Amino acid sequence: SRRRVKNWNLGSNKRFPRPIAPLPLAAYSGRRWLQDDRTFDEYEGGPTIEMLTTPRDIIPTTTFQTSGIQLSTTWIDWVDHGYRITPSSFHIFYQCDPIAIMDHIMPIGTTNSYDSSNQVPDRVTGAYSLARLGPAQEGQHTHIRDVEILSASELIDSAQYDPPLHEECRVGHNAFVRGHTSHRYGDGPGLYVDLEQDAVKFSEDEIKISVDIDSIIWATKVFRCKGSVGIYIIPPFQTKPGIFKHNHTYVDIVIPQSEEDASAPGGRTEWLSKRFPMSAIPHACIGRISSASSMLNLYIAFPRMIHKHPLNGRRITLIPKEVLDIFWDRVLLPSIGGSTDVSWAPYLKHTLHEARYKARGADGRKGGWGPPKTIPLSDDDFRDVQEYMEAHIHNGEGELSMYGSFFFILEGKGIKLLTKDGQRGRFSGPEEALHHNLPDLDWPYMMNRKHGELLVDVGISFTPHSPEVPVVGVWRLDALEASFGAGGYKRGEMHHHNTLSRYGALQAEMQQERSQQTHIAFRSTYNLYYESIRTNNNQVNFASDSDAYKLSPSYMAECFEIMKVVEGCKEKTYGVRDEYRVSGHAARIMLDNIEDKAIEYLRSDPILWIPSNIWFELIRRRIREIQRTQITIVKKNPPNLGILTGLLNHMLRSTTTTPIVYDFHVRESLALLEYRNVLETAGMFFLQEFDLASNTCLEEVQQIDDVNVLALMGVNAKAQRDRAVERLGGWRSTESEAEDYPLGRTPTWTRLKAAIADSPAMIMRPWTWSTRLSNTELSIGRLIVMFTRHMWLMLTNEVFKGIRPYPNSLQEAMRCWTITSIDDTLASVRFEACNTGITPGRMGPKSKTFVDRCSLFFPEPDAPHKDNDQWSTLWEGDGYIAEFHRMMK
């Protein structure tokens, strides 16, 4: 029977207490925002909030014809939705100097009784009493016999035998996968990993404190610079938005007024606004400011286009090509042509068609994957361009109104090496180094908050002087959580490195009201050993679960590559980092006071320093034993191989990153295994009851892969699972009567429905082509083929994981509707049992047969239908319903 999760919270991480409250701030009484200006944007006559509701006669799904023509809904979604901006839209902080900023930078949140070396909970050490009343007396502590506390070095030494991957390694499997000790004649008790036993101590003087500016974000209505800016002459090709994830920066947007307010005399009275994450506003990269040492991207944002996907409700920010083409062709390029000198005319591209023609390659193909060519514009020229853009949009009225209210975002990432410690003393500090290395930016203009909001990432790195013993620094999560609490930060997101319960990182935004006064938006702590495996685009691209399921070459190569990389890191020292996203004015205050604050913070001992060879060997051996276990279970082929693969691959990814658990079956398995309790009692996540000798290896999780798991594992997963079930002789019911495979002679309707939903291939006979269908009239066969093609063509691309079916014969069309074909084609599918032909005795209405439903799919010519729905196109031209009606004549 299927396991049921009793407590989903057990599948997540446990948080630590925050014993010290943040510094109380007096009620703010100063100026909050800039003065409103009714001429700043077009506030009257725009769309109303009632217009945001999608009309019922508009079908948001994409419809396909037999010729493959797509009916685009671009001009339904990418229009002016009525959103507007104000002079203060870009400000996330109050119009005041930062208040008590240093009290919120690296605050100490632990109490005087905090012992950083005590990271083993009482339930493991037994330091608690079973007495009902009163404090624990000496000798009353509980004696724990079933847990052995080991340091990381002891854990590694206990499993020194490391044979080739195809050979069994009981000791290594116990130590790094199951979390058990091993003895000569069998398995020992469970273990707890205590890294503190390997800790290396350093004084504050032995730790190098390094300060830098890592990135900048500037939002402004009117962009200015001291040098020149390169503007793209054609829209750059993008597969995702430039700011594709939340950067903890917001823009305050005025939402549309109501129809009642719009029709009332006297002008607009509704000025409601909402904070939108910057990443939720449609935007496109319009140009760049580049030099030999850095490149800053310039984005243009269109808040009037803010909208959600009609089906999943998510914000859509990747602007379609046709929308960008019109902006370049009718707004940007004409504005550049109108603002430059006549002598520039031969070198300019006056239309997008001309620009794309000249951008062709030598073989005549259009464009490429790289950034397009830019035209350099001086500050004066680009200011003129912005004015011309405003005029073109205004003159375009309804056709171009969606481009109105635009503003600019300048983003510069990864510039820490330009500013770190003033480039080793060459400059007085990071700020002077930043100004010197990015001379094209107008820093006084950017710092003036009347023109927008400048955000700066100030980072502090801690690295010990340890030439004899290279070490790795990792944050102690209990001290880190307490520090975030004392600073008034939200709960944020906690990361457990290598699934260790007490060590990792934490990122969180500051509480909004406090943030607006202190000018601190976000705090991020992480461990610099991550730089050893970090990719250039900072995206995790580990081998998929389906690759691990098949032991594909990419999976094997990825495991070997990671082990090779971490092996080479054992002779390096990696520190930790604490980073703050603050306003430009707050950054100046921080840079003047940060080193003294950092020394004070180090005294609270929030960092564990562990020898690099121990840390990276712990990671390497964990990867190797998980890989060995995966190879073993693939050879064994249990019926829940997909479930086990998802768990092992999650543990594998967790060795170097903190993966987001997207798949439901992995979240379910972690909850069934009580992930939180395992971390508390073992110090690290292990599959403690994993048994390679049993039929399904792990009794706590689901014992057979359902259709959703099989869909994630690939094309042949179902056949592989069915072979495993057949080999085990079928699944027996818990009922006492003898049963036939798979559900017995007289299964209940409830059991039959559950089996169809979870494992339909166990119940349904394999589909075979019936020879009598070969005698079907050609016209009927052609109609079934058309029907099948059109049904599949009506689905959106998002629902597919395989190739969209396009049968060319009746046999191929029939095969498209089999369970195997549907599972291999759709990304997620669930089957429901039909009780047609089932003997009486089931409660509930009788299901209709396909013959009874025939009129739904093959309606009579005089049957009523709507002209504005997605089926209407099938009644005309080459639609299969139109063909059916022609056959009936």
N, C-alpha and C positions, 0 to 999 in steps of 0.2 A: 504494500500500500504506500501511497505517497506521503512523505514526511511533511508535517505542518510546522511552520515556524511559530513558536509561542511568544517570543520577544525579539522583535526586529532590532531593538537597541543593542542587543548583544553582538550584532554584526558590525558595529562601529567602534571608534576609539573612545576611550574614557578620558575625560578632561580632568585637569588638576584644579585645586582650590586657588582662589585669589584672596589671600587673607588681609591685604591692606587696600583700603579704598583710595581712589584718586584724590588729588588735591581739590578741595571745593573752590569753585570760582564764583565770584560775586555776579549778581544779575547784570547783564550787559545793558548799558544805557547809552552807548555811543551810536554813531551813524552806522547803519547796517549796509545799505546799498547806495548806488549812485542815483542821482535825481532822474526821475522818469522823463522821457522825451517822446511826445506823441508823433514827432516827425522822424524818429529813429527807424521805424518800419511802417509797413502798410497795415494798420490795425482795423480799418473800416472796410466793409464790403467784401471780406473774404468768406470762404466756406464756413459754415456753422458746425457745431459739434454733432448735430443730428445727421449731417452728411457723412460722418465717419462710419455709419452703419452700412454694411454692404447690402445693396438692393437685392430683393429676393429673386429678381429676374436675371441676376448675374451669377453664373455658375463659376466658382473659383477654381474648379479643376480644369486641367488641360485636356482638350479633345483632339483626337487624331482621326484623319480620314485615311482611306485605303491608300491614297497617294503619299501619305506621310506628312501632309501639311498640318502644321500646328497653329491653332487659333490662339494667338498670344493674348494674355491679359495684362500686358505691360501698361497700357494706357488706361486701365481701370485702377491699378494700384499706385503707379508712380505719377501722381498728380498733386496739386496743391490741396493739402488736407486741412489748411487753416491755422497751422502752428506758426508762431511769430517769436521774435527775440526782442529783448530790451537792452539798454546800455549795461545792465548788471547781469545779463545772462551768463557771461563767462566766469563770474566771480563765485567761488565756493567758500570764500572767507569774508568776514566783515571788513568794512572800511576803517580799519584801525591798525595800529602797530601790534605785532604778535604779543600776546599776554602770557606770561609765565611759561615761556616755551621750554626753557631748560629743565623745568620741573617735570616735563613730560617726555624728556629724552633720556632713555636708559635709566628709568627709575628703579630702585631696589624694592622689590615687592615681598621678599621673604622676611620672616621674623628673626630675632636674635637667636632663637633656638634651632634654626635651620642647620642641618648637617648635610652638606652636599654629598658626602661619601656614603650616606645611608640611602641607597636606592632599591633595597630589597624590602618588599612590603611585609607587614607583620604576619600575614596569613601564610607566608613562606617560611619565615624564620621561627614562627611560633611564639613571638614576643607578645602574647596576649593571654589572658586568664579566662578560664571557663567558669569562674566564680560568678554567682548571680549578683551579688552586691559588693560594693566597696572596691577599692583599687587593688590591682594585682599585687600579691605578696611574693617575696622571693621564693623561688621553688615552685610557684604555681603556673609557670609558663607551660604552654602546650608543647609536647614533644612531637615534632614532625618527622615522620620516617619515610614518606614516599616522595620526597624531593631532595635532590642533591645540588647544592649551589656550586657552580663552576665559573671561573673566569673565562674570558674569550681565549686566552692562551692555553688554558687547561683543556678547553673544548677542542681546540685545534690539535693539541698534542695527543688527545685520546683517540684521534682518528688519523694517525699518521699514514696508515696503510691506504694507498690510493691506486688501485689497479686500473687497467684500461676500462673505458666506459662500458664495454660489452660484458664485463665480468661483474659479479655481485660484490658489493662492499657493505656487509651488514653493519659494521661499526660506523662507517661514514653515513649510511642511511639513517641509523638511529640518532646520530649526533646532530645532523643538519636538516633532516626532514621530519623525523618523528619527535625529536626533543627528549631522547632517552639515553641514559648511559648504557654501556655494554660491559658485560663480564665474560669470562672465559667460556662459561657454559650456558650463556643466555643473555637476555635483556635485563638491564638494571632498572632502577626507578626513574621517574621523570627528572628533568634537570631544570635549573633556573640559571640564566646567563647574567652574570654580574660583571659589567665592564669596569666597575670601580676598582676591582682588584688589580687591574692592569694600568691604573691611572698614573700619569707622570705629572708631578707638581712643578709649577713655575711661580716665581714671585712676579709682582706687577712690573718690576724693572726688566725682567727677562722677556717680556712680551712687547713686541713692536706694535704700536698703534698707528694706523695709516688712514688718512682722510682724503676723500676725493668726491667729485661730482660725477655721477654716472650717467645721467640723462636729463633732458629738459623737455617740457611740453608747454607750448604757448598757444593760447586761444585768443583770437583778436578779430575784430570786424574789419579793420583797415591794416593790411600788412605793410610793414616798412622794414628796410634793411639798409646797411651802409654800403654794401657791395652790390653785386648783381644776383639775380635769381634765375635759374634755368627753368623755363616753362615748356612742358611737353607739347609738341605740335600735333600729336594724335593721342587719343586715350591709351594709357598703358594697359596691357593685358593683365588681368588679375583673376585668380581663381578664388580669392577670398579678400575681404576688405583689408585696407591697410592697417586699421586698428581693429583687429578681429576678435580681441578679447578685452574684458573690462580692465581699464588702466587706472581705476579708482579716481577718476576725474569726472566731473559732472557739468552739465550745462542746463541752466534754468530756462525752460521754454514756456511761453504763454500759450495755453491751450485755447482752441477755438471758442468763440462766444456762442451762446445759444441763439436760436432763431428769434426767441422772444426779445432778447436784448438787441439783436441786430435790427429788428423792425421797430423798436421803440425810438421815439424822437429824442434828440439831444446828444447823440453820439454814444460811443461804447462806455458801458459802466462795469462790465465783467472783466477782471484782470487776474483770473486764476492762473497759476503757473505750476509746473511740475518739474522736478529734477530728473533729467534723463542722463544715464551714463553716456559718456562721449562715444563709446563704442556702439551705442544703439541708434546713433544719428547717421543716416546715409551720407557717405562721403567718398571721395575719389582722390587719388594722388594727382596733383596738377603740375608739380615741378619739384625741384630739389636745389639745395645749396650745397655744393660739394667743393672739396679741396683735397690736397694730397693726403690728409690725415683723417678726414671724416666726411660723412654725407648726412645731411639733414633732409628729411622728407617734408614737403609742403602739401597739405591736404586741403581741399575745399569741401565744406559740409553744407548740406541742403536740408535744414530742419523742416521745411514745409513738406518734404516727402516722407516724414516719419509715418510708418504704418506697420501692421503686424501681418504675418502670414494668415490667410483666412482659415486654414485647417489646423495648424499646430499652435497658433497664437504667439509665435516667436517674432521678435523684431527682425526685419529684413534690412540689411545695410549694404549688401553688394549690389550696386546699381547696374541694371542691364546695359548691354552694349548699345542698344538703340537709343536709350535715354542719354547716355554720355555722348553719343555721336551728334545728337541734336545740339547739346550744349556746346561742344567744340565747334560745330559748323555754324551755328547761328548766334553764338554769344562770344566765346573765347577768341577764336581766330579773327572775326571781324573787329573785335575790340583791340587786338594787337595791331591789326592793320591800320586802325583809325588813330592810334596813339603814337605811332612811330613816324620817323621822318620819311619823306618821299624817296630818299635815296635807298631806303631799306626795301622798297617794293619788290625788286627783282629777287630778293632772297627770302621773301615771306611766302607762306602757303596760305592763299586766301580762302580756300575751301578744304574741307576734310577729304574730299575725293582727290584733290590735287596732292595733298600731303600723303595720303596712303599710296597713290600711284608712284610718287618719288621715293617712298620708303621700301619699295619692292626689292627683293634680292636679285642676284645675278640670273637666277633661273626663272624669274618672273613671279615667284610666289610672294605673297603679301607678308610683310612684317616678319616677326620672329618672337622668341620668348624673352629676349632681353628688353631693357627699358628703351623707349623710343628716343628719337633725337630731340634735343631741346634748343630753344632760342634764348640767348641771354638778354635779360632786360634789367636796366638800371632801376634804382629805387624810384626815381621820378617817372620813368616810363611805366613801371608796373602800377604805380598809383593812378596814372592816367588810364591804364587798362581796367582797373577796378571801377573807375567812374564810368567808363564806356560800358562795362558789363552791366552795371546797374541800369543805365539808360536803355540798353538793348532789351533787358528783361522787362522793364516797365513798358516799353513800346510794343513788346510782343504780347502784352495783355494775357489773356487766358492761355494762349499757346505756350508761353514761356514762364508763366507765373510760378510753376513748381520750383524753378531755380532761384526764386527770390529769397530774401533773408539769409543769403549765404554768408558764411564766415570762414576764417582760415585757421588751420591747426598746424603748427610747426613742431615736429617731433625729431629729437636727436637721441639715439640710443648708443650704448656701448662706448662712451667717451671717457671712461674713468682713467684710462692710461694717459689721456691728454692732460689730466688735472691732478693725478695722484701725488699728494705731498708737494704740490707746486712743481711737479716734474723734478723731484729729488733736489729741491732747493734752488732750482733755476729761477723760480718766481717766489713771491712772498707767500703764496698760498694757492689753493685750488681755484679761487675766484679769478685771480690775476692770470693764472695759466689758461683758464677758460676764455677770458676776453682776448688773450693773445693768440690762442690757437683757432678761435672762431671770430676773426676780425670782421667778417661780412655782416654780422648781426649788430643791430642798433640796441645795445644793452640799456642805455638810459630810457629809450622809448619803451622797451619791453618791461622794464621795471616800473614804469608809470602805470598804475592800476586803472587810470581812466581809459587806457587803450586796450585792456584785456587782463588776463590772468596768466602769470608765469609760474610754473611749477618746476621745482628742481629736486632731483634725487641726491641727497647727501649720504654717502656711505662711509662707515667706519669698519675697518678690517683689523682683526686681532691675530697676529702671527708670532709664535714664540721663537726665540733664538735657540735652536737645538741642533747644532751641527753633528753631534755624535749620534743622537737617536732621533731620526725623523719622526714626527708625530702628526696626528690628525686631530683636529678640534671638532667636537660635536656639542651642541647646546644641550644642557639639561632641561628637559621640558617642564619640570615642576617649577624651577626658578624662572624660566622664561614666561610661563603662564602667569606667575605672580607679578612679574615686571609689567606685563601687558595690562594686568588688572590695576596696578598702581598708577599707570599712565592714562587710564580712562579709555582704553581701546575696546572694541567689540570682541566677540568671541573669535571671529575670524576662522582661519583654516589651519589646522595642525597637521604636521607631517611627521610620521614615524619612519625614520630611516631604517631600511632593512628589517622592517616590522618590529623593531625594538620598542619596548613599551615606554622607556624613560628618556629617549634621546631622539632629537630630530630638529624641527624648525617650526616657526609659526609666523603667519602673516595676518594682519587685520587692519581695517580702517578704524579711525578714531570716531567716537560718538559725535554725531553731527553738530550739536550745539557747542560742545567743547572744541571741536575742530575749527569751527568758524571763528573762535576767539584766539586759539593758539596758533592758527595757520599751519597745522599739521594734518595732512590728509590720510596718510597711510604709513604703516611700519612693516618692514619685511626683514626677517632674520633667516639666514640659511648658512649651511656649512660649505666651505669652499672646496672640499674634496669633490663636490658635484662637478666642478670645472674639469675634472679628469675625464669625465665621460659625456660632458655636455656637447651637443651638436652645434654647428654654426647658427642654425635657425632656432635653437632652443626647443625643438620639437622632438618628442619621444616617438621613435619609429621602430619599436621592437617587433620581432617576428610575431605574427598573429597566432591566435589559438588554433586556427585551422592548419597553420604550418606545423605547430607542435603536434597536433593530432596525427598528421601524416609523417612526422619526422622529416620534413622537407629539407633540402640542402640549405635554404635560407635560415631555417631555425637552427640547424646545427652550426652553420657558419657564424650566426649572431652570438651564440653561446661561446664559441671559441674566441671570437673577437673581443668580447667583453672581458673574458678571463685573461686574455693577453694584455689588454689595456690596464686592468687593475694590477696585474703582476708587475708591470713596469712602473707603477706608482709607489712601490714600497720604499723607495729611497728618497721620496719627496716629502716636504712638510706642507700641510694644508691647514689654514686657520679657519676662522669663522667671520661672519659679516653681519652688521646691523645697518639697515638702510631706512631712510625716512624721506617721504615725498612731502615737501613743504613749499610754501610760497618763496619768492625770491628774497623778500625782506627777512623772512624767518631763516633762510639759509645763511645770510650774513651773520646773524646772531649766533647760529649754531657753529659756524666755522671759527668764530672767535673764542668759543668756550668749550668746544667739544672734547679736547684732549683731557682736560682736568676731569670732566664728567666721566669719560671712559675709564680713567684710572680708578675713580671711586666705584664705578660699577664692577670692575674686575674683582674688587675686594669681597663681593658677595659670592664669588666662585660659581658663576653660572655656566662655565665651560668645562667639559671633560677633555683632557688631553691623553690620547692613547697612542702607543707606538704604531707607526704606519704599517709596518710589516704584519702586525697582529690584525689591524682593522681591515686591510685589503685582503689578507689571507682568509679572514672570516667570510668576506664577500665572495672571494673566488671559490672557496670550497663549498659554500652554500649553493652557488650556481652549478658547480659540477655535480653535486649529489642530486639536485633537483633534475638536472638533465639526465643523469643516470636512471633516476626513478621514472622519468617520462619514457625513456627507451624501453624500460622493463614492462611498463603497463601497456605500451603499444604492442609489444610482442604478445603479452597476455591477452589483450583485447577483452576487457570486462565490458558488460553491457552499459555501464555508466562511464565509459572512457571519456566522453565529452565533458562530463561534470568534473572528473578528476583532472583533466587537462586544463580546464579553466582555473581550477584552484592552484595547480602547480605553476602555471604561467603567470598567475597573479603574484605568487611568491617570488617568481623569477624576476618580474619587472620591479618588484619592491626592493630588490637588492641595490638598485642604483637610482630609482626615482620613487615618487609617491603616486602610483597610478590611480586615475579615477575609475571606479568600478561601474562600467556602463551596463554590463550584461546582468540580467536579472538572476540567472542561475548561479552566478558567482556571489552576488549579494545574499541570495538565499542560502547557499552553502556556508558562507561565513557566519550567518546568524545561527544555522543549525549546529555549527561547530563551536558556538559561543566564543567567537573571536576575541571579544573584550576580556572574558575571563581567562582565556589562554594567555594573553599578554600579561595579565596581572599575576598569574601563578607560574609562568615560565620565563618572563622577561622578554620573550620573543615569540613570534607565531610559529607553531609547529602543528603538524597533522599527527597528534599524539596517538591516535588509535589506528593509524594506517597499517594495514596488514597485507603484504604482497601475496600471502598464501591463501587468502580468502577469495571468494568468487567475485566480490565487488570492491575489495580493497579497503573500503571505508564505510562502515555501517551507518554512521550518523547522517550522511548526505543521501540524496535521491539515488535509488538503486538502478535506474535505467534512464537513458537519455530520452527526453521527449522531443517532439518535432521542432521546437524552438531551439534547443541545443544542437540538434542535428543540422538545422539550417545554418548555424554559425560555423559548423565544423567542415562543411564542404559537400561536394557532389556525391561522393561515395560513402558518406558517413552512415546513411540509413542501411545500406546493404551490410556494412561492417558491423553495425549494431545488431542487425537481425541474425547474422551468423553467430554472434556471441550468445544471443538468447537461445538460438537453436542448439548450440553446443551445451548449454547448461540444462537443457531439457525443459525449457519453458518456466514461466513463473507460476508457482502454486498458490492457490488461495489459502487464506488462514482458516477457512472453514474446515470442518472435520471430514466432510464427505470427499471421496476420491474424485478428482477432477481431470478432465482432459485438457490438453494445451489448447489455447492459452488461458481461457476463463472458465473452463468446466462445461458440463453438459447443459446446465440450466443457469446461466449467469443472470443476475438481476439487471434491470434496465439502468440502474444507477452505475453499476460496475461497467456496463457496456458503454455508457456515455463517457465515463472517465477514461476508459481504454481508447476510445475513438479520439478524445481530446488530446491525450498524452502520447499514445503510440498507435496511430491508425494502421500502420503497416503490420502490426501483430494480428489485427482482426480481418482486414480486407484481403481478399485473394489477390495475388499478382495479376495485373491486367494482361490479357492476351488478345491478339487480333482474331476476331471471329471470321471464318471463311464465308459465312453467309452475307457478311457486309460487303463482300466483293461484288455481289450481285445488285447492289444499290444503284438506282438510276443516277446517271451522271449529274443531272440537274440538282438532285437532292444532295449528293455528295458535295457539289460545288457550293450549295447554299450553306452547308454545315462548315465548310472551310472558311467562307466569308464571315459567317457568324463568329467563329473562333478567332479569326484575325481581328475583327472589329472589337470584340470584347477585351482582348488583351491590349489593343491599341488605345483604348479609352483610359487606361491606368497611367498615372504619372510615373516619371522615371525614378522617383524616390523610393517606390515600393519594390523595386527589382534588385535582386542580387546577381541574377544570371542574365542570359540573353532573352529579350522579349520574343515569345513564340510567334512564328509566322509560317504556319503549315502550308504545304503545297499539295497535299493529298488528304483524303478522308482518313486514312490510317494515321497520318501525322496529327491531324486535327483531334482525333479521339485520344491519342496519346497525350496531348496537351492537358487533358483534364484528369489525368491520373494523379494519385497522391504523390508519387515520386517526382513527376514533372512539376507539379505545383510547388512542392518543397524546394526543388532545385532552382525555381525561377523567382519566387517571392522572398523578400528579406525576412518577413515575419508572417506566419499564417497559423490559423487555428481551425480545426475541423469540428463540426457539430454532428452528432448522431441523428439520423432520420429514422423514425419508427414505422415507415411504410413497410408493410408485409410482416410486421411483428405480431405475434399472436396476442389476443386480448389479455388484459391483466395490468397494463400500464396505465397509471393515472395521467390525465392531461389530454389535450387535443391531438388528433391524428395528423401527422405530417402529410403534406401534399406530395404526390409523385411528380416527376419531371413532366409527365404528360399533362397533369393538372395545372402545372405552371407554364405550360407551353404558350398560352395566350399572352403572358407577360413578355416573352422574348420574341414571339412571332405573332404580333397582333393583327387582327383583321383590318382590311383597308378602311372600313368605316369606324374603327375604334377611336374613341376620343384621345387626343394627346396634346401636350403643350408645345407651342412653337419656339419657346425660349429655353428649353432644357437641353441637356447634353445628348439626349436621344434624338432630338429633332433632325439632326443632320443625317441620321441613319434612315429616315423616311424619304430621303431625296437622293437623286443622282445614283452614285454607286454604292450607297448604303445597303446593308444586307436585308433590311426590312423592305426597302424599295424593290430589291430583286425578288424577295418573297412574294410581294404583291404582283409583280409582273408574271411570276410563274403561275399564280392562281388564275390569271386571266387566260 
